[in-house]
Amino acid sequence: MFPRTALVTGASGGIGQAIVGRLEREGTEVQELDLVTGFDVSDPTAWQSVDRVELACLNAGVATSTPSITELTGDEYRRAIAVNVHGVVYGVRRLARELEKGDAIVVTASLAGLTGVESDPIYALTKHAVVGFVRSVAPQLAEREIRINAVCPGFADTPMVAGELRAALEDAEFPLLRPEDVAEAVLLAARSDRTGEAWIVQPGRDPEPYRFRGIPGPRVVGKEGVSPPL
């Protein structure tokens, strides 16, 4: 059975609770890490107490309440970066030292990491960072046969979707994901033999890796199609 052990950050939130519940139904022993229980993902010292699990679900995340860049406060900006970006980087850094062959990490990103989001540019910024980080760090983890993937859900029926945004979605009769849908995608990505992928999660669709087009190569004679040494 995989996984026998797991941890979930942001475990008290809507998607976090769904991930915990899905894993526990599989018989997995789950560590629930959340700020409300004293675990701050943005604190690098907190991660020092985390030991090996077979699956790490780095799910903690926050949105901002300020669409206007001119009205964005420094505190709100720093909080979003700390939780959404630092929390993932510190977590992966620690787990990369502890995980073993066959273990996996799944990061909750968002469709906001694949497109523009006028209603929350800072949230989009952080999720683009997360997707880029997962894709970039995957090869070095793969050398140790550790997989890392991101799930990129659309709008889910959680408290994070609130206020004017929820009202606009309801007025448009736009379907929302259930948190359980995202949890299923997390488990699917965790059990996949693929790594460095961004899994799309949308209502009524089976989760699948996003097909990145890649970047255009040079148009220099003799160097067509050559990739840079990234």
N, C-alpha and C positions, 0 to 999 in steps of 0.2 A: 504494500500500500504506500502510495506517495500522495501527500506528505504525512509522516507520522507525527512530526512536530512542526509548529509554525509560530510566527509572531505577526501581529497586525498592529500597525500604528494608526492613530485616529480611530481606535476601536469603538469609541462611544458614539460616533457619528452614524448617519443613516447607512452609508455604504459600508463603513467599518463593521457595524453590527451585522449586516448581511453577510459579509465575508466570514466573520467569526462563526456565525450560525451555520453557514454552508460547510465550513471546515469541520466543525464539531459533529455535524451529521455524518461526515466521512469517518469519524472516530479519531480525528486529529487532536492532539494536545496543543492548545492554543494559548500563547501569552498575549494578553490584551494591554497594549501600551497607549496611553492617552494623557493629554495634559490634565484632564479632570482627575486622573488617578496619580498624578505627580510625575509623569514622564514628558519632558520637553524635547521634542525631536530636534529643535534648533540649538540645543546645548550639547556640544561635542563630548563633554564629560559624562553626560547621561548615557551615551552609547557605550562607554567603557564597561558597563555592567551587563551588556548584552552578549550572550554566548551563542554557540552554534544552534541553528534549527535547520530543518530540511527546506523550509519555505519561509521566506520573509516577504510580507506584503507591506510595502511602504505606501500607506494610504492617506496619511495625514495631509490636510490641505485647507486653505482658507481663501475666500474671495475678498475683494474690497467692496466698499459701498459708494465709491466715488468714480463715476465714469469720466468726469472732467479732469484732465491732467493739470489744469490750472488750480483746481481746488484740492488736489490730492495732498494729504498731509505726510510729513516725513515719517511719523509713527506708523501710519497705515501701510506705507510703502515698505518700510523696513520689516514689518510683521509678515507681510506676504512673501517677501524674499526669504526671510528666516525660516518660515515653516515650509514653504513649497519647494525651495531650492536647497537651502542649507540642510534642512531635515533629510532630504534625499541623499545629498552628497555625503554627509556625515554617516548616515546609515549604511550606504554602500561601502564606504571606506572601512567601517568596522566589520561589516559582514564579509567583505572580501578577505579579511584576515582570519575569519573564523569558519566560513563555510567550506565544505568538502566536495569532492567529486560527486556529481549528480544532483547537488542542491540547486535551488533556484531563488531568484528574486523577481517579484512583480511589483512595479511601481504604478500607482494610480495617477495617470496624467489626465488628459482631457482632449476632446476635439478642439478645444481652445489652443492646444499646442500644435495644431495643424492648419489653423485658419485665423483670420482676424476676428477680434471680438470687440466691437465698438462699445458695448456696455461695460466692459471691464478690461481695459488695455493692460493693466498690471498683472491681472490673473493670466491673461494670454501670454504675456512676457515670461512669467514663471513656468508655464506649462510648455512653451517652446523650448525653454532651457532644459526642462526635464526630459523631453523627447530627444533632444540633441545629445544630452549626457548619456542616456541609456544606449543610444545607437553607437556612441563613440567609445564607451567603456566596455561594451560587450566583447570585443575581440580579446582583450587582455584577460577577462574572466573566463572566456572560452578556452584559453590555454590551460586552465585548471579544471575544465569541464564543468564550470558553473554557468548556468543560464541566467540571463536577465532580459526581461521584456517589460513593456509598458502597455497598459490598457488605456484607451482613449474614449471614454463614454461621452455621449451627448448629454443633454439636460436630463437629470434624474430627479425623481420625486423625493427630494430631501429638503431639510431646512435651509440649505445653501441657496436653493432656488426660491426666492422670496420677493415680497414687495412688488415693485413695478414690473420686474422681469416675469414673475409668476403670473401676474395679471395679464401681461401681454401674451404669454404663451397660452393661457386659458382662453383669452379672446380669440386667438387664432386657431383654437382647438388643436394645438400642436401636441402630439403624443409624447409623454414623458416615460423615460425608462423607470422600471422598478429597481430599487437597490439590489434585489435578488438577481436581476439580469446582469448587473455588473459583477456580482460575486461569481456567477457562473463563468463569465468571461475571464475573471482572474484565475479560476481553477483551470480553465482550458489553456490559458497562456502558460501557466505554471507547469502543466504536464506536456506541453509541446516540446519537441526536440529542437525547435528553432530558438534563436537568440538575437537580441538587438532589434526586435520587431516592435511596432506600435499597432496594437490590436484595436480596430474600430468596433465600438459598441453602440448600436442604434436600435430603436424600437422596431420589432418585426424583422430584423436581419440577424443572420448568424454572425457571431464575431469572426473577424478575419483580419490578417495583417494588412496594414495600409501599403499601397503600392507607390513608393516614392519613385519619382521619375529619374532621379539622379541629376547631376549638374552637367551642363554642356562642357565638352572638352575644348582644347585649343584648336585653332584653324591655322596651324603652322605646318608647312610642308614637311612631311616625315614624322610629325608628332600628332597626327589626327588620332583622337580616341585615347591618348595617353593620359593616365590618371596621375595627379600630383602625389608625392610621397607624404600623405597625411598621417 
